[in-house]
């Protein structure tokens, strides 16, 4: 259905804030496809850059950096599904999951998660659901993947 899907290529979302969830983008149902985009310098309680409450998120070939939240500095996949591929997630901060907090069904593929200094806490936080991290570099965090609930798998990562 074309009424509940959005595709955006080469978008830029920076310097936004939300008192609740999703500093730059909040999704609740439908399908959101982002490609070759930049999400930077955003702030929220959860999902400093992007918060996916439900629905499907497809995020590819994009940069997410210097976003801030309590849960999921760059991305928070609360209860939806996400296919994340070829991303650079750098310098994001959060208490739980500086780059990503997942409670839904999330696949992170062929990406880089890094901090310019050793980041406290976890780079990726699995609160529930299923999360798979494959062929991804995670650098400069005290904990790469923290599993508080759900199922987490990691294959061919550095």
C-alpha positions, 0 to 999 in steps of 0.5 A, spaced: 500 500 500 503 506 497 499 510 503 503 507 508 510 507 505 515 512 504 522 512 501 527 517 501 534 517 498 540 522 500 536 525 506 539 529 511 536 530 518 541 534 523 540 538 530 533 536 531 530 534 538 524 531 541 522 531 549 519 524 547 522 519 542 525 520 535 529 526 535 529 527 528 525 521 525 519 517 529 515 511 525 509 508 528 507 503 522 508 502 515 515 502 511 520 507 511 526 506 507 532 511 507 538 510 503 544 514 502 542 519 508 545 523 514 542 523 521 546 527 525 546 531 532 539 529 534 537 528 541 531 525 544 529 520 550 529 514 546 532 514 539 536 520 538 536 519 531 531 515 529 525 511 533 521 505 530 515 504 534 512 499 529 513 497 522 519 496 518 525 500 517 530 499 511 536 503 512 542 503 508 548 506 506 548 512 511 551 515 516 549 516 523 553 520 528 553 524 534 546 523 536 544 522 543 539 519 547 538 514 554 536 508 550 539 508 543 543 514 541 542 513 534 537 508 533 531 505 537 528 499 534 522 498 539 517 493 537 518 493 529 523 490 524 529 493 521 534 491 516 540 496 517 546 495 512 552 499 510 552 504 516 557 508 519 555 509 526 560 514 530 560 518 536 553 517 538 551 516 546 546 513 550 546 509 557 543 503 553 546 502 546 550 508 544 549 506 536 543 501 537 537 499 542 533 493 539 527 490 542 524 488 536 527 484 530 533 487 527 539 485 523 545 490 522 549 488 517 556 490 514 557 496 518 561 500 523 560 502 530 565 506 533 567 512 538 572 517 538 574 515 545 572 509 549 565 510 550 562 507 556 556 502 556 554 498 550 555 500 543 549 495 541 543 494 547 538 488 546 532 489 550 528 484 547 526 481 540 531 478 536 538 482 534 543 479 529 549 483 528 553 480 522 560 482 518 560 489 523 566 492 526 565 495 533 570 499 536 572 503 542 566 501 547 567 497 553 561 493 551 560 491 544 553 487 544 549 487 551 543 482 551 538 484 557 533 480 554 531 477 547 536 473 542 542 476 540 546 473 535 553 475 532 557 472 526 563 475 523 564 481 527 571 485 529 
